[in-house]
Amino acid sequence: MAERMESIQGVSQVERVQPVSPVTRRPSGQFGALLNREIRASEPAISFSKHAQSRAEERGIQVDDTLMGQLADSVERAQAKGATNILAFDATRAFIINVPHGRVITTMSQEEMEENIFTNIDGAVLLK
């Protein structure tokens, strides 16, 4: 069989090449910081639990891009201060948010805020 292969003209023997291993280093320095920031920016900054979503619908709280931006900003400010569970609120609505997961746990309307005591939070943020 080897004799047959040698008799084919124009075909040369293939050299063995060492496989190249993929780069396993993580980006570092300014490029790495910029890349990580962009990755985080492309992920949703905040989400609603099913409970919070249904409460918002029941209470007539409109969840739009403006509100999502305000909540995301609140989470960023709370993270900077080391808070883990916050009350983000304005005059008409309130949101309990788990900061590390960026997750709204529940929502309240103005009427409900007057009757409630907020527990298990370690920060409060006014919505801007």
N, C-alpha and C positions, 0 to 999 in steps of 0.2 A: 504494500500500500504506500509506503514511504517513497518507493521508486516511482510510482505514478505521479505523486505530487511534485517531485523534482523535475519531472519531464515537462511540466506545463511551463511554457515560456512566458516571461513578463511578470511572473509572480515571485516576489522576493520574500524571504523569511521575515515574519513580524517580530520586532524586538519587544521584549518584555519591558513594560513601563511600570514604575512604582506608582501605586494609587496615591492620589493627592487627597489628604484629609481636609474636610471642610474647616473653615475658621470657626472656632468655638468661643472666641473672646467676645465679651459684650462691649459695645461702644463705650468709650469713656471720655472724660474731658467735656469741653463745650459741646461737641457734636453729640455725645451721649446724653447730656442734659437736655439739649434741644430735641433730640429724637424722643426721649421719654416724655417730655412735655407735650409734644405733638400726638403721641400715642394716647396720652391721658385726655387730651382735648377732643380726640375723635370718639372717645367713649362717652356714653351718656353720663352726665355729672350727677343726675338725680333721677330717681324712679319712685313710683308710688306702689306700696303694697296693695294687694287686692282689697284689703279692709279700707285703706285710705282712699282708694279709688271709688269704692262704693259709697263711702261717707261723703266724699266730695260731690258725687252725683246726687245723693239724697238731700244734701244741704244747699244745692244750687251754687256750688263754688266752681267757677269756670277755670279750668286748667288749660292755659294757653302758653304761648312762647314767652310772653312777658313774665308771667308767674314762674315758669320754669327757670328763667334767667335769674329772677330774684331769689328763688330757693337755692339755686346752684351757688350764687354769690354768698348767701347766708352760710352754706356749708363750708365754702372756702374760708370765710372769715372765722368760723367756729374752729375749723381745723388748725388755723394759725394760732389760736389760743389754747388748743389742746382739749377742747370740749368733745364729748362723745355722744350726748343726747341733748338736743336743743329744742327750745320753743321758738319758732320763727313766726312772727305775727305782725299784723298791722291793725287798723281800727276795726276792720270787718271780718277778719278770718285769722285762724291760727293753725299751725302745723307742727306736730311733734316729729322730729327727724333724727334718725340714727346716722350720725356724721360719718363714722368709718365706712359704712356701706352706702352712704348717699341715698338713703331710703326714707321716704315719708311714711310714718307709721300710722298716723291718724290726722284728721282735719276737723276743725270746728268752726262754726259760724259765730257771729257776734253775740247772739242770744245765748249760745252754749258757753261761751267764754265767761259770761257774767256769773254763771252758776258753778263753774268748775274750779278745782284746785289742781294745779299742775305739779305732779310728782315725778321722781326719777329722771329729772333733767339736771344738767350741770351748766347750762347756759341759756341765755335768751338773746335773740337777734331780732331787731326791728327790720322789717322788709323795706328795701329802698326801691 
